[in-house]
Amino acid sequence: MRVGVIGATGAVGRELVEVLGRRRFPVTKLRLFASGRSAGTIMPTPFGDTVIEEFSQDAARDLDLALLAVSGDFAKKHAPGLVAAGVTVVDNSSAFRLEDDVPLVVPEVNAAAIGDAKLIANPNCTTAILVVALAPLHAAFGIKRVIVSTYQAASGAGAEGMVELERETRRVLVDGEKARNEVFAHPLAFNVIPHIDSFQPNAYTREEMKVAWESRKIMGLPDLLISCTAVRIPTMRVHGESVTIETERPVTAEAARAVLRQAAGVKVLDDPAALLYPMPLTATGQDDVEAGRIRANPVFGDCGLDFFLCGDQLLKGAALNAVQIAERVPALTRTALRVPA
C-alpha cells in the first residue's frame, strides 16, 4: 500500500520508517514528508533511498496510510483533510486522543475500538507503556486505583531533547562547565526534573493528567482512580514507571507474574537475586515492555501490588504502537491483501 510518514526527519518519524521495514509492512510506495528545510534531501530507508518532500494536502491525498509524527496543531489542521480524501491516518500527537469519535488505541488492549475509523489516535508514550501491564492485571484481579511515578527519557522531548542531553553531558564532563538548557525547563544532565508539560489548575502537569485521561479511555474505565507524578531523567529513550495498584480481588506477586508472563507486549524480568529487573539499558530498542520488581504492597493488604516497568519511548511509546495500529485497521488489511506478492 502507499504509505506516507509525515514528520519523517524527527525522532519518532525516523523510528516509524525503521519499524515499517522491520515488521515487513506491505509498503508498495513509501513517501516521506517534512518541512521545506528538509525537502529534496535523500533519506536511507529499509525500502531504499527516498527523497523527502515538503508536505502539502494535495501531495498526500493519494496515500492509503498516513503516519503523523507532527505537532498537535499541525495534526488538527491537516488530518481531517487527509481523512476526507480517503486516507487512513494514525496520529501520534495529542490532538485527537480525547475526542469521543476518535479511537485511542493500544492494540494489545483495545484493538476492537478501531472499527471502521479512518482517524486513529496513538496514546501518550507513558500511557502506552503503562496500560499493556495494567489491562491484563485488571482482567485478572480488577483495579480500583493506580499510583504511578514516571522516569521519562530525553527522547520524550524529541530529537532536540536527546541532542541537548548529549551536548550538555559533554559540556560538564569534557569542558568542565555547568550544564545549560534550552529544550528543558532546567538542565537535564546530572539532574532530574519533576516537571513535564504545563502545570494545570489542580497542580498536576498536563503530562500527568494525560496518563489518567488516556488510560481510562483505552481501558474503558472512566471512573478509574489514577494519580501520576512525571519526572524527566537524563536517559536517552526509555521511560521507567514505578506503579502501585489496589485491586478489587486479592492478588499475590506470584499470581501477578503469571498473568504478566502471558500478556502480549510484556516481558517479565523479575529475579532480584540474579540482579534481573527492568532497566533503560536493557529495554532500549526492545518492542516489549519490561516488567519486574513485582511484590505485594502492604499498604493495601491482600489487594496491593507494586511493580516497575521500562519501555522504549520511541517504540512502544510511539512508532511501534502506531504501526501495530495500522496492522489492525480492517480497511488497510483489505488493501494489503490486494497487493501482489
C-alpha positions, 0 to 999 in steps of 0.5 A: 500500500502507499504509505506516507510518514509525515514528520519523517526527519524527527525522532519518532518519524525516523523510528516509524520508517525503521519499524515499517521495514522491520515488521515487513509492512506491505509498503508498495510506495513509501513517501516521506514528508517534512518541512521545506528545510528538509525537502529534496534531501535523500533519506536511507530507508529499509525500502531504499533511498527516498527523497523527502518532500515538503508536505502539502494536502494535495501531495498526500491525498493519494496515500492509503496510510498516513503516519503523523509524527507532527505537532498537535496543531499541525495534526488538527489542521491537516488530518481531517483533510487527509481523512476526507480524501480517503486516507487512513491516518494514525496520529501520534500527537495529542490532538485527537486522543480525547475526542469521543469519535476518535479511537485511542488505541493500544492494540494489545488492549483495545484493538476492537475500538478501531472499527471502521475509523479512518482517524486513529489516535496513538496514546501518550508514550507513558500511557502506552507503556503503562496500560499493556501491564495494567489491562491484563492485571485488571482482567485478572484481579480488577483495579480500583486505583493506580499510583504511578511515578514516571522516569521519562527519557530525553527522547520524550522531548524529541530529537532536540531533547536527546541532542541537548542531553548529549551536548550538555553531558559533554559540556560538564564532563569534557569542558568542565562547565555547568550544564545549560538548557534550552529544550528543558525547563532546567538542565537535564544532565546530572539532574532530574526534573519533576516537571513535564508539560504545563502545570494545570489548575489542580497542580498536576502537569498536563503530562500527568493528567494525560496518563489518567485521561488516556488510560481510562479511555483505552481501558474503558474505565472512566471512573478509574482512580489514577494519580501520576507524578512525571519526572524527566531523567537524563536517559536517552529513550526509555521511560521507567514507571514505578506503579502501585495498584489496589485491586478489587480481588486479592492478588499475590506477586506470584499470581501477578507474574503469571498473568504478566508472563502471558500478556502480549507486549510484556516481558517479565524480568523479575529475579532480584537475586540474579540482579534481573529487573527492568532497566533503560539499558536493557529495554532500549530498542526492545518492542516489549515492555519490561516488567519486574520488581513485582511484590505485594504492597502492604499498604493495601493488604491482600489487594496491593501490588507494586511493580516497575516497568521500562519501555522504549519511548520511541517504540512502544511509546510511539512508532511501534504502537502506531504501526501495530495500529495500522496492522489492525485497521480492517480497511488497510488489511483489505488493501494489503491483501490486494497487493501482489506478492 
